[in-house]
Amino acid sequence: MTTADPHAPYPVHPDLAGKVAVVTGGSRGIGAETARALAAQGVAVCLVGRDRQALFSVAESIGKQGGTAIGAVADVTDAAALRRVADRVAGELGPVDVLAAFAGGHPAPLAAPELSEERWRRILDSELTATFLTVHTFLPGMLDRLSGSILTLSSSGRADTGNLAHAVADAGVTALTRRLATELGPHGIRVNCLAPAAVRTGRTTGTVSKEDQHRLALRTPLRRLGEPSDVASAALFLASDAASYLTGVTLEVAGGRVSTRPA
């Protein structure tokens, strides 16, 4: 297994080398970039997602860079599918040290009166319930070893997106993170949440005009959109021993945008 490349665009955390990580939502965007960042540290990574072609493309690119990665096709709202992933990871990579539960939906503006029961349930399932099921599946192994780092994913300022279900799901993820941190801290397991604002993913560049991207950037004190690597670098920090005294934290990866919210 390779160690981190000092020329890679990520901070180096030597303590991560030799560990095993699972990243859900690993086929694209923030999940894929986090998988690449972990692999660059010498972490063996299992990427989980539903898009087989995209998933294995990311895993293959990591392998070409000298890293170790496998792809597992699964729906993270399906507990049985997650258990099959856990069995495969245990057999091929070993015990999981880092769990990044990053699978989830993307907010689209939708007024509350237009939000159907079906869509409400689907959004809560794909974001909040999926996070719970992912943690629930991999937690027993961490409890057995009395160690582990769990990362969840919310978003910064999603209450402003005009989608009630996404805002409620995000609030649930942050509450879940805090409660898990309280329960699992005595067992040597840390649980933290990353909350990015607007990030320049393929979905953003494909659905948001350049003019609107520019306007979003101007609303951010740092005057730019986030990059997936910004979130991945924060994930490395929270997963590493550099954050060994941090748990229950929701880290805003937002270019300072959180500071512009009204009191």
Residue, then its C-alpha position, 0 to 999 in steps of 0.5 A: m500500500t502506498t503512502a501519501d504523495p507529498h506533491a498531491p493537492y491534499p494535506v498529509h496525515p501520516d497516521l492515516a496510512g495503512k487504515v481502511a475507509v468506506v466512503t458512501g456517495g463515492s462515485r462522484g463529487i465530494g465522495a469521490e474526491t474524499a476517496r482520492a484524498l484518503a487513498a493518497q494517504g495510503v488508506a485502502v478505500c471502499l467506494v459505495g454508490r449506485d452508479r456502477q460505471a462511475l464508481f468503478s471509474v473512480a476506483e480505477s483512477i485511484g489504482k492507477q495512482g498507486g492507491t488501493a480502492i474497490g467499488a461496491v454497488a449498493d443502495v444505502t437506504d437498503a440495510a441488507a445491501l449495506r450488510r453485504v458491503a460490510d462483509r465484502v470490506a471485511g473480507e477484502l480490506g479488513p476492519v474499517d477505521v474511517l467511515a464517511a457517510f456522504a451519500g445523499g440527495h441535492p436540494a432543489p428549490l421547492a415551496a412547502p405546499e408543493l412538497s408531496e408526502e412521497r418526496w418528503r419520505r424519499i428525501l428523508d430516506s436518502e439523506l437522514t435514514a441512509t446516514f443512520l443505516t450506514v453508521h449502524t452497519f459499520l458501528p459494531g466493528m468499531l465498538d469491538r476495537l474501541s476505535g474509529s472515526i465517523l464522518t457525516l455530511s450536512s450542508s451550510g445554510r441549506a435552510d435558505t435553499g427553499n426545500l423544507a425536506h432537505a433542511v429537516a434532513d440536514a438538521g437531523v444529520t447534525a443532531l444524529t452526529r452530536r448524539l452519536a458523539t456523546e454515546l460513542g465517545p467513551h468507546g473511543i469512536r469520534v463522530n463529526c459532520l462536514a457542512p459545505a456550502a456551494v461546491r463546484t461539483g459536476r452537478t453544479t457546473g451542469t445545472v447552474s449557469k456561469e452567471d449564477q455560479h458567479r453570483l453564488a461566489l460573490r455571496t461568499p466572503l472568500r469570493r469563490l465557490g468551494e471545490p470538492s478538494d476543500v471538503a476532502s481536505a477537511a475530511l482528512f483532518l477530522a479523520s486523522d489524529a490531528a482532530s483526536y480531541l474533536t467529536g460532535v463537531t459540525l465543521e462549516v466548509a463554506g468560505g466564510r458564508v456562514s458568517t453572513r447569516p443574520a443573527 
